[in-house]
Amino acid sequence: MRPPSIAVSHIPGLDGVRALAVMAVVWHHSHPGVAWLPASNGFLGVDLFFVLSGLLITTLLLHEQATHGQISLTNFYARRALRIFPLYYALLGLLALYFVWAPASPQRGAFLAALPFHAAYLSNWIQPDSLMAITWSLSTEEQFYLVWPPLLVLVGIRALPGLLAFLLLNQAVNFGWLDGWLSSNGIPYESLDILQATFTPIVLGVLLAFALQNDRAHAWLRRVLTPRSLWLLVLAALVLVNWPGSLRGAPRLGLHLVFTLLLGGLVMNPGHVLVRGLQWRPLAYVGTVSYGIYLLHKPALDLAHRLLHKLGVHSPIGLFALGLLLSVAVAAISYRYFESPLLRLKNAFRAPRLKAVGAVFAESQT
């Protein structure tokens, strides 16, 4: 393995990637059932977040191991808790209080029934129908954080065969080879978002992190991920994101592979015009507060819908624009006055030579 070649303090353009991913999710929830609108598969922004998370978390862990000869799981989990838990549990608590005092709310029963699963980060294994239903993806990432770092500490690169086997298992679900078994156990493929997304994009992000630090794999990626090939990958991503009909099987796997190669290309070509575009300050800021946007955009969209309804406006594009604006505003306030003071505590849980790792890299915000 080569020494970590990525500038851990900052990977240019990745905040812009986060922004595009979270905007795609807001877009998806702004226009249900409107078939004529482009990018109707905006939920795939979550898949992009997954690839990014696998890449960033693994790169940081490998960097710590290469720099200090070991990985501190205590420090890792302390940093993750400070980043993920405060806003998540604050929102969960506020919603719980609201529904306790609003017995007439039509969402009360669904929320309270799912509350134990949300609190334990297990909502990816049920089908919740409430304002917190989107947290199935956060549960998926928390389970990744729970399993992968200890495995990396215990076996290191020897974990790769196991990751590849797990990847094959996920693809067995994706291609329908396990449909009979899943249905016989009461969890048909269509019933859970995690079965449709699978853990594949996270695993691919992990594999990309290893490839970027392996001499032979790095040289191959350098030949393949040229500045020109990035445009082809963008075109392929646009085609697959707008894929008509079911994405199951080859289209979903193809999209995950394209996302992975595209992120690898951005990392290896920091001077590319695409990277410069992703560093546009308003876009990068949206990426910085993307965790808050993701958690808060459903209530923001509900408020936007009510406001537009009172004005007599019925436009999915208008709902997206106003909902995104409200989401960014609330997330910015949360980030400035609630999250940032807690995030500054993360430096206490970094090894001395890693204290310069910046919030731009930030171990992925979702």
Buried (B, 14 or more C-beta within 10 A) or exposed (E): BEEBEBEBEBBBBBBBBBBBBBBBBBBBBBBEEEEEBEBBBBBBBBBBBBBBBBBBBBBBBBBBBEBEEEBBEEBBBBBBBBBBBBBBEBBBEEBBEBBEEEEEEEBBEBBBEBBEBBBEBBBBBBBBEBBBBBBBBBBBBBBBBEEBBBEBBEEEEEBEEEBEEBBEBBBBBBBEEBBEEBEEEEBEBEBBBBBBBBBBBBBBBBBBBBBBBBEEBBEEBEEEBBBEBBBBBBEBBEEBBEBEEEBBEEBBBBBBBBBBBBBBBBBBBBEBEBBEEBBBEEBBBBBBBBBBBBBBBBBBBBBBBEBBEEEEEEEBEBBBBBBBEBBBBBBBBBBEEBBEEBBEEBEEBBBEEBEEBEBBBBBBBB
